[in-house]
Amino acid sequence: MKKKWWLIFIRAGNWFSYRYAWFILLCFLIIILIFRRMYNSNYTLSKCNTESLSIISKINQQLDYCCRCEKLPVFGLDWQTDLDNPCSDSSWVISNNNTQLRFNIEDSKNCGGNCDKIQRGSAVANITVGPRDVFLNLDFDGIGELQAPNFELIYFNLDGTKIADAHAAGGNYGCNFGPVLKTYHVTGPYKLLKGTKHRLEVNFTTNDNLFHKSCYYQVNLSFTY
């Protein structure tokens, strides 16, 4: 029987060349396995790094969100509120890092609401200024009755001195409403020396139980160097 050509070729080689071919093949397979392991290792590491970077990115986003809250140059701006309102137990709304105080007024019965009582409230905060002098800035916002002036009054005291207020504009327009009027008894901004303590006080009253509709009064504070 005639032998196949490839078998003749293999047998024609000496012992060393035959073993050498298998050695080359084995080395080639080992090299393939090494590269495969390195590839899988790099892929796993890359995936791990990608997941880690994603987690770090989320943490940075949360930190950025926290830092968007302005750090105040004063300490203790925590309001203690008092409410004398038979028509609501949640008239005060404090927001914007405790620099915004709003008193929401319930609609009076003579203007289609359910309240026939006087609505009052107060808020007090005792602050300490940080290591630098700061200026307290004060502004008012709100919607008040347009029937009688000076009803629905809010005022701001600094260390026991009334420095500003806002009140209803009046005008004998019944249950209509419009922007409040502001009065500054002491011109701002108000300088607060470093390390000093101060008492901030906000007081509000409707003064009567009539002509309140969709009304609110708001104090806006800010601190600058």
C-alpha positions in Angstrom: 0.0 0.0 0.0 1.3 3.3 -1.0 2.0 5.7 1.9 0.5 9.1 2.0 2.8 11.9 1.1 2.5 13.7 4.4 3.4 10.6 6.4 6.4 10.1 4.2 7.4 13.7 4.9 7.1 13.3 8.6 9.0 10.0 8.7 11.7 11.5 6.4 12.5 14.0 9.1 15.0 12.9 11.8 14.1 12.6 15.5 15.2 16.1 16.3 13.2 17.8 13.6 10.1 15.8 14.5 10.2 16.8 18.2 11.1 20.4 17.2 7.9 20.8 15.2 5.8 19.7 18.2 7.8 22.1 20.5 7.1 25.0 18.2 3.4 24.1 18.1 3.3 23.9 21.9 5.0 27.3 22.3 2.6 28.8 19.9 -0.4 27.4 21.9 1.2 28.7 25.2 1.6 32.1 23.7 -2.1 32.2 22.6 -3.2 31.2 26.1 -1.0 33.9 27.7 -2.4 36.6 25.4 -5.9 35.4 26.0 -5.5 35.6 29.8 -4.0 39.0 29.5 -6.9 40.2 27.3 -9.5 38.9 29.8 -7.6 40.4 32.7 -7.4 43.8 31.0 -11.1 43.6 30.1 -12.1 42.9 33.7 -9.8 45.6 35.0 -11.2 48.1 32.4 -14.7 47.1 33.4 -13.9 47.5 37.1 -12.3 51.0 36.4 -15.3 52.0 34.4 -17.7 51.1 37.2 -15.5 52.8 39.7 -15.4 56.0 37.7 -19.2 55.9 37.4 -19.6 55.6 41.1 -17.1 58.5 41.7 -19.0 60.6 39.1 -22.2 60.1 41.0 -20.6 61.0 44.3 -19.2 64.2 42.7 -22.7 65.0 41.4 -24.1 64.7 44.9 -21.3 66.8 46.4 -21.9 69.5 43.8 -25.6 69.4 44.6 -24.9 69.9 48.3 -22.4 72.7 47.6 -25.1 74.6 45.6 -26.6 75.5 49.0 -25.0 78.7 49.8 -22.8 78.6 52.9 -23.9 81.5 55.1 -21.3 83.7 56.8 -23.4 83.6 60.0 -24.3 80.8 62.4 -27.6 80.0 64.1 -30.0 81.2 61.4 -32.7 78.8 62.7 -36.1 80.3 63.1 -38.3 79.7 66.1 -41.8 80.4 64.9 -45.0 81.2 66.8 -48.4 81.1 65.2 -51.7 82.6 66.4 -54.0 81.6 63.5 -57.3 79.7 64.3 -57.7 79.1 60.5 -54.4 77.4 59.8 -51.6 75.6 61.6 -49.1 75.9 58.7 -49.0 79.6 57.8 -45.3 79.9 58.0 -43.1 78.6 55.2 -39.3 78.9 55.6 -37.1 78.1 52.7 -33.9 79.0 50.7 -31.4 78.0 53.4 -33.6 79.7 56.1 -33.2 83.1 54.4 -36.8 83.3 53.1 -39.9 83.5 55.4 -43.4 83.5 54.1 -46.7 83.9 55.9 -49.7 82.6 53.9 -53.0 84.2 54.7 -56.2 82.2 54.7 -59.0 83.8 52.7 -61.6 85.7 54.8 -65.2 84.7 54.8 -66.4 88.1 53.4 -64.2 87.3 50.3 -65.4 83.7 49.8 -63.0 82.0 52.2 -63.5 80.1 55.5 -61.6 82.4 58.0 -63.3 85.0 60.1 -60.4 85.5 62.6 -57.3 87.7 62.9 -54.2 85.8 61.7 -50.9 86.5 63.5 -47.4 85.0 63.7 -43.8 85.7 64.7 -40.4 84.2 64.0 -37.1 84.8 65.9 -33.5 83.8 65.1 -30.4 84.5 67.2 -27.3 84.6 64.9 -23.6 84.9 65.4 -21.5 86.5 62.7 -18.4 84.6 61.4 -14.8 85.7 61.2 -15.5 88.6 58.8 -17.9 91.6 58.9 -21.0 91.0 56.8 -23.9 93.1 55.5 -27.5 92.0 56.1 -29.7 92.7 53.1 -33.5 92.8 53.5 -36.4 92.8 51.1 -40.1 92.1 51.1 -42.4 90.5 48.7 -46.1 89.8 48.9 -49.7 90.3 47.8 -52.1 92.2 50.2 -55.6 93.5 50.3 -56.6 96.5 48.4 -59.4 97.7 50.7 -57.7 99.5 53.6 -54.0 100.6 53.9 -51.7 99.3 56.7 -53.8 96.2 57.3 -51.9 93.0 56.8 -48.6 94.3 58.3 -45.3 92.5 58.4 -42.2 94.1 60.0 -38.6 93.2 60.7 -36.7 94.0 63.9 -32.9 93.9 64.2 -31.7 93.8 67.8 -35.1 95.2 69.0 -35.2 98.0 66.5 -37.8 98.1 63.7 -35.9 98.7 60.5 -38.5 97.9 57.8 -42.0 96.8 57.2 -44.5 95.9 54.4 -48.2 96.5 54.4 -51.4 96.4 52.4 -51.8 99.2 49.9 -55.5 99.8 50.3 -57.6 101.7 47.8 -61.2 100.7 48.7 -61.3 97.9 46.1 -63.0 95.3 48.3 -61.7 91.8 47.9 -59.2 92.6 45.2 -55.5 92.2 45.9 -52.2 93.7 44.8 -48.5 94.1 45.6 -47.6 95.1 49.2 -45.9 98.5 49.9 -42.5 98.5 51.6 -41.1 101.0 54.1 -37.5 101.2 55.3 -37.1 103.0 58.6 -33.4 102.4 58.7 -31.6 102.3 55.3 -29.8 99.1 54.5 -27.7 97.2 54.0 -27.0 96.6 57.7 -23.4 96.0 58.8 -22.9 93.2 61.3 -19.4 93.1 62.8 -17.4 89.9 62.9 -18.0 87.7 66.0 -21.1 89.7 67.2 -24.5 88.2 68.1 -27.8 89.6 66.8 -31.5 88.9 67.2 -33.6 88.9 64.1 -37.4 89.1 64.5 -40.3 89.0 62.1 -43.8 89.8 63.1 -47.0 89.6 61.1 -50.7 90.4 61.6 -53.8 90.9 59.5 -55.1 93.3 62.1 -58.7 92.3 61.3 -60.6 89.4 59.8 -61.8 91.0 56.5 -60.8 91.4 52.9 -58.1 88.7 52.7 -58.0 86.9 49.4 -55.0 85.0 47.9 -52.6 87.0 50.1 -49.2 86.3 51.5 -46.3 88.3 53.0 -42.6 87.3 52.5 -39.3 88.4 54.0 -36.1 87.8 51.9 -32.7 88.0 53.6 -29.2 87.7 52.2 -25.7 88.2 53.6 -22.8 89.8 51.7 -19.2 90.8 52.5 
